[in-house]
Amino acid sequence: MKPTLVTGATGFIGWHVARKLLTRGHTVRALVRPTSKVRELDLEVVSGDLRDSGSLERAVTGCGLVFHIAADYRLWAKDPAELYRSNVEGTRNLLTAARKAGVDRVVYTSTVGCIGIRKDQPGSEDVEVRLEQMTGAYKRSKFQAEQVAIEFATSGFPVVIVNPTAPMGDHDFKPTPTGKIVVDYLKGAMPAFVDTGLNVVDVEDTAEGHLLAAERGQPGQRYILGCENLTLEQILGRLARISEGKVPRWRIPYSVAYAAGLASTGWANLTGQEPRAPLDAVKMAKVKMFVSSDKAKRELGFNPGPVDGALKRAVDWFRANGYV
């Protein structure tokens, strides 16, 4: 069996995809930056960077399947151009190397942030969306990277796109912005909340969706990998039940949250320190990201389960590993 390359195996979704591949007998190779390492998994490591074409050519050599999950996932950066170099040009570099190496198929991990949202019903893959509707450098860079993936698929190279929603679970090392909700809640650092909403999914189901996309997905098509549409208040309520804590009582008006984000981000731009409340995150919160995964269920056989188990695993893992 040819090796399978996973980019992003040092991160949350990528780690779970790599583990799932290993349990199914795949030979897994991980592209890892020199400053990072893959934890708890026994796999082949190739040192490289999405911005280094030579390292990507070495990484894809001999591979039959590639999962491109790595991304610069930050809702604030002192130099936003860094996100475009990794997310857009890095995706182009990797797909170019994969095509040159004769890779059989690539699964590209986009984001639910690139999905169009409707007012009257959940968003889906067929809702038209444009670059100017993307909030912030992260979403814009991922939207442009998704267009690169579609461009390669249109030219005949088999690239399938998945759009995960907000995954929850264990081994969220950084943690991601969604994992940070759990950490902040457990720390008591979330005394209030804004009126927003997310589609939440178990990261184990997200990983399974990636493998299903590799097996059954159609090149050039996008598949939302999500599960439950929940308001932030509902998410905090479930965390309260799981952790035996309290639900925050106060709902912050959007105008107050916006002012806090403006001040926090302004200070970050002066000091270079990450803002407590990135303005882009506040802007994103104005829209409830409620979507449907019906296409993935229908075409891939994607069958996500309830997210309460994932929330409990997240709580237990963060507590056990010193995050709270």
N, C-alpha and C positions, 0 to 999 in steps of 0.2 A: 504494500500500500504506500502511495506517495505521501510525503509529509504534508500536514496542514499548517499553514502559517496563520498565527493570530497576532494582530497588532493590538496593543492596549491590554495585554494580559496582566500588567501590573495594576490595572484599574478594576473598577467594580464589575461592570458587565463582562469585560474581557476575561477577567479571572474566572467567572462562572462558566463562560463558554469554553475556555480552555479545560477546566476541570471536567465538564460534561463530555468533551471530546475524548479526554484521556480514559474516562470510565467506559467508553464505548470502543476502546481499542485503537484509537487513532494515534499515529505518531505526530506529536504536536511540537511545532517550532514557534518560538515567541521572539518578535522583534522588540528589543529592550534598549532604551537609552543607557549610555554608560553610567549615568548617575542614579539609575533605578534598578530594582530587582524584583523578580517574581517570587512571591512567598508561598510556601507550603505545597508547591506543585513540582513534580519531577518531569521536566520537559527540556527540550533543547533550546538554548538561548543564543540568539544572534544579536550582537551589539550593533546598533544603528539608530537612525533618526529619519523621520519622514522628509526632512529637508535635505537629506544626503542621498542622492540618487544611486550612488555606488553601493551604499550599504543596503538599499532596497533590492538592488539586483542580486546581491549575494543572498539576501534573505529569501527571495522567492525561487531561487534556483532549485529545480527538482520538485517543486510543490504542485499538487493537483488542485488544492482548494485554498482560498485565502479568505479569512474573516478580517475585514478592515474596521476595527472598533476604536482604535486610538483617536483621540481628539484633544485639542486644547479647550477644556470645558471650564471656562471662567466667565462670570457675569460682570467682571471688572478687570481691566488690565491697564497698567500705566501706558503701555504701548500696544494699542489694539492691533497694529499691523502684525504682531506675533501670532495672533489667532488666524489671520488669513494665510500666513506662511505655512503654518502647520495644517490647518483644516482644508484649505482650498488647494494650494500648491502641493502640499503633502499628499493629498488624495490623488491629484493628477500624476505626481511622481510614482506613487505606488501602482496605480493602474497601468501606467506606461510600462513599468518594469514587469508587472504580471503578464501583460499581453505579450511582451517581448519574450518572456520565458515560457510561453505556451501553457499558462495556468488554465485549468478546465473551467473554473467558475470562481467568482468573487461575490461575497456578501458584504455590502457596504452598510455600516450602521449610521443612519442619519439621526433625526430627533423628531419628536412630536411637534416641536416648535416650528417645523417647516410645513405643518398641516394647516389647511384653511379651516377656520372656526366659523360656525353659523350661529345665529342668535336663537333660532327656533328648534334646532336639533343638533345632536353631536356632530362634530367635524369628521370628515372622512377623506380618503385618498383622492376622491374625485372633485373636491372643492377647489376651485381655482384660487391660487395665491401668488402674489408678486413679491419681488425683492423689497420694494418700498414698504411692504406691510410687516417686515421683519424688524423686531425691536432689538437694537444693540448689536455689537460686533460679533458676539457668539452666534446668535441666530442668523445674521446675515452671512457669516462665513460658512455656516453649515448649509444654508440654502444654496449658496454658490457651489459648495462641494457636492451637494446632491445633483446639481445641474451637470457637473463634470461627470458624475457616475452615469447619469442618463445619456450624456453625450457618447460615452464609451459604449454603452449598451446599444444605442441607435446605430453605431458604426459596426455592430456585429460581435462585440466582445461581451460574453455572458456575465453581466453584473446585475445582481438582485439587491433591492434596497429595502431595509427594514427601518421603521420609525418607532423606537421604544418610547413609552410614555414616562412615568416617574417610577422607576424600579425601587423596591424596598427589600431589605434582607441583610444577611450577614456578609462579612468581608468587604464592607464599604470603607476602604482604607483611608481615603483622603479626608473626610468623607465628601460625597457629592452634595450638591445643594439640597436634594431631597433627603439624603441621610442626615444632613445638618439640621433639618426640621426635628428629627428624632433626638439628636444630641442636644439641641437647644432646649427642647421640651424637658428632657431628663435633667438638665442642669438647672432648670427653673429660670432660664433666660428668655422665656417666651410668655410674659405675663398677659399679653394681649395678642390679637390677631386681626388680619385684614379679611375682608369678604372676598375671598378668591377660591378657586377650586382646581384640582388636579385629577388626572386619570392615574390611578395607582395600580401597580402590578408587581407580583412576586418576581424578584430577579431570577429565580430558578426557571420560571415560565418564560421570561425574556430570553434566557439562554436557550431554552428548548425551541423557542420561536426562530432563533438564528439557525439552528440545525435543520428545522423544517424548511426554512427559506432556501437553504443550500440544496435540499433534496427535491423540493416541489415548486419553488418560486419561479416565476416567469421573468426572464431578463428584461430590465427596464421598468419593471413594475415596483410599486411601493406597497409595503404592508405594515399597518399600525400594529404594534405589539403592546396591548394594554389590557386592562381588566375593569376596574371599578371607578366610576366618576364620583368623586367625593369633594365636598367643600373642605377648606382647611379646618373649619370648626369640627367637622365630622372626623377628620383624621386625628385631631387632638383628642377628641372624645374617645376614640378607640385606643389611642396611646394611654389615656388616663385609666381605662379599664384594665389594660394589659399590665401596666406598671404600678397600678394601685395609687395613682397620683390624682391631681385635680385638673379639671378643665379650666383654662383661662376664661375669665368672665367678660373682659372688655374687648369690644370690637373697635378697631381704630378706623376713623374715617379716611378715605383714600387721600384727601387733601393733606392730612397730617402725615400719613405715610410718605407721600411725595415730598413734603418739606424735609422730613428726616432723611430720605434718600438723597436729596439734593445737597444737604449739608454734609452728610457722611461721605458722599462721593467727592464733593469739593475738597474736603480735608484730605481724602486719600490721594487725590491728584497732586496736592501740595507735598505730602509726606512720603508717598510711595507705599504706604501701609494699606492693606486690604480693607475696604470699607465694611462696617458692620451691616449696613443696609445699602447695597449697590442700587443706584438709581435705575439701572436697566431691569433689575429684579422687581422693583416696585412698579415700573411701567408694565412689565409682563403680568403682574398680579391683577391688573385692572380687568383682564379677560380670563374667565374660567376656561381652562383647557380641557373641556369635555369632548371626548372623541369616541368613535366606534371602532372596534376591531373585527367587525363582521366579515370583511374581505379576507383577513388572515385566517379566520375560523373556517370560512367556506373553501378557500383555495389551498391553504396549507395544512388544515387540520389542527390549527392552533386552539388549545383548550385550556385557558388559564383558570386556576382555582381561586378561591377567596383570598384576600390579602392579609387577613388577621394573623395567619401563621407567619407570614413574612415580616409583619410589624413586630411580632414577638421575637423572632430570630434577630431582628435588628436591635431591639432593646437589650436582649441577652448578650449579643456580641459586643455592642458598644460598652456595656457595663463590664463585661469580662476582660476587655482589652484596654481599659483605662481611659476611655474617652469621657467618662462622666464619674 
